[in-house]
Amino acid sequence: LKITAVMKETAAIMMTDIVGFNKIARQEEGIFAEICATHKDIHHTSVERFNGRLIHIFGDKSLSIVHGPADAVKCSIELQNSLNREPFIPLRIAIHYGEVNTEGDDILGSALKVTSRILKNAITNSILVSAEVHHFLDSEPAIQTHSIGICHFKHTDYPLEIFGISNGNLALPERLS
């Protein structure tokens, strides 16, 4: 039994999801394998470039942490731009900034739940961020945002405003669910 120290840190939690993954999986096997390999390679490259850590890629989902919220958003923009080529990978991304507990390669904390709930509101080719992330984007004029609305998520003590990143060809959901 190996005991690993639990460390608390505040970081940007980035979750991604390939939209329609099961439909893609039913397509020709060669295309599916290429999409999975491209998804994984681009994630590793982008997350490392922005001094983040890719915690897990499991099927159609990924979990990463990046120490700076603005860097997490820049990383997510790079991901969307890189995956918006052939083979097109329909990705949605959510980012929240909060406290997490890391134990070896595992990551825990309520900030993960919040990020997951934000992700459920994202659409293909979108990046949604919490107000906690948006606060750090004031000094980043190249990153354009648009308020999507306010959500009341389970296990949060307060309503949370959600913003969409609106740079280039990124999509914005019309409303929150």
Order of alpha helices (4+ residues) and beta strands (2+ residues): beta-alpha-alpha-beta-beta-alpha-beta-beta-alpha-beta-alpha-beta-beta
